[in-house]
Amino acid sequence: MRGLKLGAWLLAGLTLLLLSRPELSLAQAATGAAQYYAAGNQLYAARNYAQAAQYYSAATKVDPNYSPAYQGLGNCFYALGRRSDALAFYQRALALNPSNAQLSQFVQNLQAQLGAAGQPAMIATPPPCSRESP
């Protein structure tokens, strides 16, 4: 519990730092996004999907073009059973990184699954998230 409070304070502090420093370069913003993303990955691995989503969301605020964070958000909402919300984030990640064939196939399958209510699920797990192939 204490670790979660500390994480929340770190998140708030980094957000305030980034918001109070408009002179930050794009590289610095990308580093901040990557740090939020990494923290989100740790929380996701611990199955703390709601808090992981907060960190992924913070990464998208720091860098709106950081596609791995959108995919992380999709993974969180997928794990929470919110498939429509997950699809929206996966589509955003795919729009930013259209060459991700694995995510493209996953999005197509999820769209088919959501369009065919009442039929068995066609997919079991979301695609893995990484900086190289979000």
N, CA, C and O of each residue as an XYZ file, in Angstrom:
536
protein
N       0.827     -1.192      0.000
C       0.000      0.000      0.000
C       0.869      1.253      0.000
O       0.584      2.216     -0.711
N       1.939      1.231      0.810
C       2.806      2.394      0.884
C       3.489      2.657     -0.447
O       3.690      3.808     -0.834
N       3.853      1.563     -1.163
C       4.471      1.707     -2.464
C       3.547      2.376     -3.463
O       3.991      3.154     -4.307
N       2.249      2.069     -3.366
C       1.287      2.689     -4.270
C       1.159      4.177     -3.993
O       1.053      4.978     -4.922
N       1.169      4.553     -2.707
C       1.099      5.976     -2.360
C       2.340      6.700     -2.867
O       2.247      7.808     -3.394
N       3.501      6.072     -2.706
C       4.736      6.671     -3.178
C       4.685      6.832     -4.692
O       5.109      7.858     -5.224
N       4.169      5.824     -5.385
C       4.042      5.899     -6.838
C       3.135      7.042     -7.256
O       3.424      7.748     -8.222
N       2.045      7.224     -6.535
C       1.121      8.309     -6.849
C       1.799      9.665     -6.650
O       1.605     10.581     -7.448
N       2.589      9.789     -5.592
C       3.308     11.046     -5.346
C       4.341     11.299     -6.435
O       4.498     12.428     -6.900
N       5.049     10.237     -6.843
C       6.028     10.397     -7.917
C       5.348     10.807     -9.214
O       5.849     11.664     -9.941
N       4.210     10.196     -9.501
C       3.451     10.541    -10.696
C       3.024     12.001    -10.654
O       3.172     12.720    -11.642
N       2.503     12.439     -9.535
C       2.063     13.831     -9.397
C       3.251     14.785     -9.517
O       3.148     15.829    -10.161
N       4.370     14.429     -8.902
C       5.550     15.287     -8.957
C       6.107     15.428    -10.359
O       6.464     16.526    -10.784
N       6.181     14.309    -11.083
C       6.689     14.360    -12.447
C       5.743     15.154    -13.336
O       6.187     15.908    -14.201
N       4.453     14.989    -13.127
C       3.472     15.745    -13.911
C       3.629     17.238    -13.669
O       3.641     18.025    -14.616
N       3.751     17.632    -12.404
C       3.929     19.052    -12.091
C       5.224     19.597    -12.682
O       5.261     20.723    -13.178
N       6.274     18.803    -12.630
C       7.541     19.227    -13.192
C       7.413     19.450    -14.691
O       7.884     20.460    -15.215
N       6.785     18.521    -15.373
C       6.645     18.650    -16.821
C       5.733     19.809    -17.198
O       6.003     20.514    -18.171
N       4.667     20.015    -16.448
C       3.746     21.099    -16.753
C       4.339     22.469    -16.437
O       3.996     23.460    -17.081
N       5.215     22.523    -15.460
C       5.785     23.808    -15.064
C       7.011     24.184    -15.900
O       7.556     25.275    -15.731
N       7.446     23.312    -16.785
C       8.649     23.569    -17.577
C       8.347     23.489    -19.064
O       8.663     22.483    -19.698
N       7.744     24.520    -19.634
C       7.400     24.471    -21.053
C       8.613     24.382    -21.967
O       8.479     24.043    -23.143
N       9.787     24.680    -21.445
C      10.983     24.638    -22.281
C      11.530     23.230    -22.454
O      12.546     23.047    -23.125
N      10.881     22.229    -21.864
C      11.353     20.867    -22.017
C      11.365     20.476    -23.496
O      10.428     20.778    -24.235
N      12.401     19.824    -23.903
C      12.514     19.407    -25.297
C      11.651     18.175    -25.555
O      11.154     17.543    -24.623
N      11.485     17.851    -26.818
C      10.730     16.647    -27.185
C      11.415     15.403    -26.638
O      10.744     14.458    -26.225
N      12.737     15.395    -26.632
C      13.467     14.243    -26.105
C      13.180     14.063    -24.620
O      13.007     12.938    -24.149
N      13.129     15.163    -23.887
C      12.824     15.076    -22.467
C      11.395     14.597    -22.257
O      11.139     13.805    -21.351
N      10.476     15.058    -23.067
C       9.090     14.615    -22.963
C       8.997     13.130    -23.264
O       8.277     12.400    -22.583
N       9.726     12.677    -24.288
C       9.711     11.256    -24.625
C      10.271     10.429    -23.479
O       9.777      9.336    -23.201
N      11.300     10.944    -22.812
C      11.863     10.238    -21.665
C      10.824     10.150    -20.552
O      10.676      9.104    -19.919
N      10.105     11.247    -20.313
C       9.047     11.235    -19.297
C       7.959     10.243    -19.656
O       7.483      9.507    -18.791
N       7.561     10.212    -20.913
C       6.542      9.263    -21.363
C       7.036      7.835    -21.167
O       6.285      6.965    -20.725
N       8.295      7.601    -21.496
C       8.864      6.256    -21.344
C       8.893      5.832    -19.876
O       8.695      4.658    -19.562
N       9.140      6.783    -18.986
C       9.156      6.456    -17.551
C       7.759      6.098    -17.059
O       7.594      5.134    -16.311
N       6.760      6.859    -17.469
C       5.386      6.519    -17.110
C       5.002      5.160    -17.686
O       4.366      4.339    -17.025
N       5.402      4.951    -18.922
C       5.099      3.692    -19.601
C       5.735      2.516    -18.853
O       5.089      1.489    -18.648
N       6.985      2.664    -18.453
C       7.677      1.602    -17.718
C       6.979      1.313    -16.382
O       6.827      0.156    -15.991
N       6.561      2.368    -15.697
C       5.833      2.177    -14.431
C       4.500      1.475    -14.700
O       4.084      0.605    -13.935
N       3.836      1.858    -15.791
C       2.593      1.189    -16.170
C       2.813     -0.284    -16.443
O       1.994     -1.119    -16.059
N       3.911     -0.611    -17.103
C       4.220     -2.013    -17.380
C       4.410     -2.820    -16.103
O       3.969     -3.966    -16.013
N       5.066     -2.220    -15.120
C       5.264     -2.915    -13.841
C       3.921     -3.181    -13.165
O       3.685     -4.274    -12.650
N       3.053     -2.188    -13.168
C       1.740     -2.360    -12.559
C       0.888     -3.353    -13.340
O       0.143     -4.138    -12.752
N       0.998     -3.318    -14.648
C       0.253     -4.270    -15.480
C       0.718     -5.700    -15.178
O      -0.099     -6.611    -15.045
N       2.030     -5.883    -15.073
C       2.580     -7.206    -14.762
C       2.101     -7.702    -13.402
O       1.964     -8.905    -13.180
N       1.847     -6.754    -12.490
C       1.340     -7.102    -11.158
C      -0.187     -7.235    -11.154
O      -0.798     -7.425    -10.102
N      -0.792     -7.133    -12.339
C      -2.239     -7.242    -12.526
C      -3.024     -6.114    -11.860
O      -4.195     -6.275    -11.519
N      -2.370     -4.988    -11.683
C      -3.031     -3.799    -11.147
C      -3.396     -2.932    -12.352
O      -2.781     -1.897    -12.607
N      -4.411     -3.384    -13.080
C      -4.750     -2.786    -14.361
C      -5.255     -1.348    -14.250
O      -4.939     -0.515    -15.101
N      -6.021     -1.055    -13.230
C      -6.568      0.296    -13.089
C      -5.454      1.315    -12.867
O      -5.460      2.383    -13.479
N      -4.505      0.994    -12.003
C      -3.418      1.947    -11.761
C      -2.438      1.972    -12.937
O      -1.869      3.019    -13.249
N      -2.242      0.840    -13.580
C      -1.391      0.818    -14.774
C      -1.970      1.763    -15.822
O      -1.231      2.494    -16.482
N      -3.290      1.746    -15.970
C      -3.947      2.626    -16.942
C      -3.672      4.091    -16.621
O      -3.533      4.905    -17.534
N      -3.593      4.436    -15.341
C      -3.300      5.821    -14.965
C      -1.903      6.230    -15.449
O      -1.707      7.347    -15.926
N      -0.948      5.323    -15.322
C       0.410      5.633    -15.764
C       0.505      5.690    -17.288
O       1.174      6.566    -17.835
N      -0.156      4.770    -17.967
C      -0.164      4.820    -19.429
C      -0.822      6.123    -19.899
O      -0.354      6.756    -20.846
N      -1.900      6.513    -19.235
C      -2.583      7.753    -19.586
C      -1.655      8.954    -19.377
O      -1.624      9.870    -20.199
N      -0.906      8.945    -18.285
C       0.051     10.032    -18.037
C       1.097     10.079    -19.153
O       1.512     11.161    -19.566
N       1.520      8.925    -19.635
C       2.496      8.888    -20.730
C       1.921      9.540    -21.981
O       2.634     10.239    -22.702
N       0.626      9.314    -22.245
C       0.011      9.918    -23.435
C      -0.161     11.421    -23.279
O      -0.192     12.145    -24.273
N      -0.274     11.894    -22.053
C      -0.375     13.336    -21.828
C       0.980     14.007    -22.052
O       1.051     15.122    -22.570
N       2.043     13.327    -21.660
C       3.386     13.861    -21.860
C       3.758     13.817    -23.344
O       4.345     14.760    -23.875
N       3.412     12.720    -23.997
C       3.715     12.564    -25.419
C       2.507     11.933    -26.114
O       2.367     10.710    -26.112
N       1.635     12.750    -26.708
C       0.415     12.239    -27.347
C       0.666     11.297    -28.521
O      -0.268     10.653    -28.998
N       1.896     11.202    -28.991
C       2.223     10.308    -30.103
C       2.955      9.049    -29.665
O       3.544      8.353    -30.492
N       2.924      8.753    -28.386
C       3.642      7.588    -27.833
C       2.736      6.357    -27.936
O       1.997      6.039    -27.005
N       2.804      5.684    -29.061
C       1.884      4.578    -29.341
C       1.926      3.432    -28.329
O       0.876      2.844    -28.071
N       3.073      3.077    -27.740
C       3.052      1.979    -26.765
C       2.130      2.253    -25.576
O       1.537      1.327    -25.024
N       2.009      3.515    -25.185
C       1.143      3.842    -24.054
C      -0.323      3.614    -24.408
O      -1.099      3.162    -23.566
N      -0.707      3.921    -25.645
C      -2.091      3.664    -26.064
C      -2.368      2.165    -26.102
O      -3.456      1.713    -25.744
N      -1.373      1.404    -26.540
C      -1.553     -0.044    -26.544
C      -1.626     -0.570    -25.110
O      -2.395     -1.488    -24.824
N      -0.832      0.007    -24.213
C      -0.915     -0.375    -22.810
C      -2.295     -0.083    -22.239
O      -2.841     -0.890    -21.487
N      -2.862      1.074    -22.593
C      -4.220      1.402    -22.157
C      -5.206      0.377    -22.708
O      -6.104     -0.075    -21.997
N      -5.037      0.015    -23.965
C      -5.896     -1.006    -24.549
C      -5.793     -2.321    -23.793
O      -6.802     -2.971    -23.520
N      -4.575     -2.706    -23.460
C      -4.377     -3.954    -22.718
C      -5.062     -3.910    -21.352
O      -5.659     -4.894    -20.917
N      -4.970     -2.760    -20.681
C      -5.617     -2.625    -19.367
C      -7.130     -2.763    -19.478
O      -7.751     -3.516    -18.728
N      -7.713     -2.034    -20.414
C      -9.166     -2.096    -20.557
C      -9.620     -3.470    -21.044
O     -10.699     -3.934    -20.676
N      -8.809     -4.112    -21.859
C      -9.125     -5.465    -22.292
C      -9.134     -6.400    -21.075
O     -10.054     -7.202    -20.908
N      -8.114     -6.289    -20.240
C      -8.020     -7.133    -19.044
C      -9.164     -6.862    -18.069
O      -9.592     -7.757    -17.340
N      -9.654     -5.625    -18.060
C     -10.766     -5.254    -17.177
C     -12.123     -5.616    -17.779
O     -13.163     -5.359    -17.173
N     -12.110     -6.207    -18.960
C     -13.356     -6.615    -19.598
C     -14.069     -5.511    -20.358
O     -15.214     -5.681    -20.776
N     -13.407     -4.395    -20.535
C     -14.007     -3.248    -21.244
C     -13.493     -3.237    -22.680
O     -12.683     -2.392    -23.063
N     -13.983     -4.193    -23.463
C     -13.470     -4.445    -24.806
C     -13.652     -3.249    -25.759
O     -12.756     -2.956    -26.550
N     -14.786     -2.568    -25.693
C     -15.003     -1.418    -26.584
C     -13.999     -0.305    -26.303
O     -13.458      0.302    -27.227
N     -13.755     -0.042    -25.019
C     -12.757      0.967    -24.654
C     -11.374      0.520    -25.110
O     -10.590      1.317    -25.625
N     -11.085     -0.761    -24.915
C      -9.794     -1.301    -25.343
C      -9.602     -1.094    -26.837
O      -8.532     -0.678    -27.282
N     -10.639     -1.386    -27.604
C     -10.550     -1.241    -29.058
C     -10.197      0.189    -29.456
O      -9.381      0.395    -30.355
N     -10.794      1.167    -28.806
C     -10.509      2.566    -29.135
C      -9.027      2.889    -28.922
O      -8.419      3.582    -29.739
N      -8.449      2.393    -27.836
C      -7.034      2.656    -27.579
C      -6.142      1.875    -28.529
O      -5.119      2.393    -28.979
N      -6.509      0.645    -28.840
C      -5.738     -0.126    -29.815
C      -5.753      0.564    -31.178
O      -4.735      0.605    -31.869
N      -6.891      1.098    -31.555
C      -6.989      1.790    -32.839
C      -6.107      3.039    -32.852
O      -5.484      3.350    -33.867
N      -6.053      3.743    -31.742
C      -5.187      4.927    -31.647
C      -3.722      4.515    -31.773
O      -2.953      5.162    -32.484
N      -3.333      3.438    -31.082
C      -1.958      2.937    -31.171
C      -1.638      2.535    -32.607
O      -0.545      2.813    -33.102
N      -2.575      1.891    -33.265
C      -2.366      1.448    -34.640
C      -2.284      2.635    -35.599
O      -1.515      2.602    -36.559
N      -3.061      3.668    -35.350
C      -2.992      4.871    -36.190
C      -1.607      5.519    -36.099
O      -1.106      6.069    -37.079
N      -1.004      5.447    -34.926
C       0.323      6.024    -34.726
C       1.430      5.112    -35.237
O       2.525      5.574    -35.559
N       1.142      3.823    -35.310
C       2.146      2.851    -35.741
C       1.478      1.829    -36.658
O       1.282      0.681    -36.258
N       1.129      2.225    -37.878
C       0.378      1.341    -38.774
C       1.149      0.112    -39.254
O       0.548     -0.810    -39.804
N       2.450      0.081    -39.059
C       3.233     -1.069    -39.504
C       3.216     -2.230    -38.512
O       3.854     -3.254    -38.758
N       2.501     -2.091    -37.401
C       2.427     -3.158    -36.392
C       1.407     -4.207    -36.842
O       0.216     -4.099    -36.548
N       1.890     -5.211    -37.551
C       1.015     -6.239    -38.128
C       0.284     -7.036    -37.053
O      -0.886     -7.379    -37.222
N       0.966     -7.331    -35.949
C       0.334     -8.111    -34.877
C      -0.829     -7.335    -34.268
O      -1.897     -7.900    -34.035
N      -0.631     -6.061    -34.013
C      -1.702     -5.252    -33.454
C      -2.825     -5.082    -34.473
O      -3.998     -5.103    -34.102
N      -2.488     -4.916    -35.735
C      -3.498     -4.784    -36.770
C      -4.409     -6.012    -36.808
O      -5.631     -5.878    -36.881
N      -3.824     -7.189    -36.758
C      -4.615     -8.419    -36.758
C      -5.475     -8.509    -35.502
O      -6.630     -8.928    -35.563
N      -4.913     -8.118    -34.374
C      -5.646     -8.163    -33.119
C      -6.856     -7.222    -33.171
O      -7.950     -7.578    -32.734
N      -6.643     -6.022    -33.708
C      -7.734     -5.044    -33.826
C      -8.840     -5.600    -34.727
O     -10.022     -5.471    -34.407
N      -8.469     -6.207    -35.830
C      -9.465     -6.795    -36.720
C     -10.267     -7.880    -36.012
O     -11.490     -7.941    -36.141
N      -9.577     -8.732    -35.268
C     -10.259     -9.802    -34.533
C     -11.184     -9.238    -33.455
O     -12.298     -9.727    -33.266
N     -10.717     -8.213    -32.755
C     -11.526     -7.612    -31.699
C     -12.752     -6.918    -32.298
O     -13.846     -6.997    -31.740
N     -12.571     -6.253    -33.413
C     -13.719     -5.630    -34.084
C     -14.743     -6.691    -34.470
O     -15.944     -6.489    -34.292
N     -14.280     -7.809    -34.993
C     -15.186     -8.895    -35.372
C     -15.882     -9.465    -34.142
O     -17.073     -9.774    -34.177
N     -15.130     -9.599    -33.063
C     -15.693    -10.132    -31.821
C     -16.781     -9.207    -31.286
O     -17.847     -9.667    -30.876
N     -16.515     -7.923    -31.291
C     -17.495     -6.966    -30.773
C     -18.695     -6.833    -31.702
O     -19.806     -6.537    -31.260
N     -18.463     -7.054    -32.980
C     -19.554     -6.974    -33.939
C     -20.433     -8.210    -33.934
O     -21.565     -8.171    -34.416
N     -19.926     -9.300    -33.396
C     -20.666    -10.562    -33.370
C     -21.032    -10.901    -31.927
O     -20.556    -11.891    -31.371
N     -21.872    -10.078    -31.337
C     -22.284    -10.283    -29.945
C     -22.922    -11.647    -29.778
O     -23.728    -12.084    -30.599
N     -22.545    -12.301    -28.707
C     -23.133    -13.593    -28.389
C     -22.360    -14.765    -28.945
O     -22.651    -15.912    -28.606
N     -21.363    -14.498    -29.808
C     -20.562    -15.589    -30.332
C     -19.334    -15.774    -29.461
O     -18.946    -14.851    -28.743
N     -18.712    -16.947    -29.506
C     -17.523    -17.191    -28.687
C     -16.396    -16.223    -29.019
O     -16.261    -15.773    -30.157
N     -15.599    -15.913    -28.020
C     -14.467    -15.005    -28.211
C     -13.483    -15.611    -29.204
O     -13.195    -16.807    -29.162
N     -12.974    -14.768    -30.097
C     -12.037    -15.230    -31.108
C     -10.595    -15.059    -30.661
O      -9.690    -15.638    -31.262
N     -10.370    -14.275    -29.621
C      -9.021    -13.994    -29.183
C      -8.933    -14.167    -27.681
O      -9.910    -13.949    -26.964
N      -7.777    -14.555    -27.212
C      -7.618    -14.825    -25.790
C      -6.833    -13.747    -25.067
O      -7.201    -13.356    -23.959
N      -5.770    -13.265    -25.664
C      -4.926    -12.282    -24.982
C      -4.514    -11.174    -25.927
O      -4.353    -11.410    -27.125
N      -4.341     -9.973    -25.411
C      -3.897     -8.869    -26.264
C      -2.441     -9.067    -26.676
O      -1.698     -9.801    -26.024
N      -2.042     -8.412    -27.752
C      -0.658     -8.543    -28.190
C       0.288     -7.893    -27.197
O      -0.095     -6.943    -26.513
N       1.512     -8.384    -27.105
C       2.480     -7.790    -26.171
C       2.810     -6.369    -26.575
O       2.708     -5.989    -27.741
N       3.207     -5.597    -25.584
C       3.538     -4.186    -25.775
C       5.049     -4.018    -25.646
O       5.648     -4.513    -24.691
N       5.658     -3.333    -26.586
C       7.064     -2.982    -26.440
C       7.333     -1.733    -27.244
O       6.557     -1.404    -28.142
N       8.403     -1.030    -26.950
C       8.736      0.217    -27.653
C       9.060     -0.076    -29.107
O       8.735      0.720    -29.988
N       9.700     -1.213    -29.369
C      10.095     -1.520    -30.727
C       8.889     -1.862    -31.599
O       8.835     -1.457    -32.760
N       7.919     -2.603    -31.056
C       6.743     -2.979    -31.841
C       5.492     -2.865    -30.983
O       4.974     -3.869    -30.495
N       5.006     -1.635    -30.799
C       3.826     -1.429    -29.960
C       2.584     -2.024    -30.574
O       1.504     -1.936    -29.990
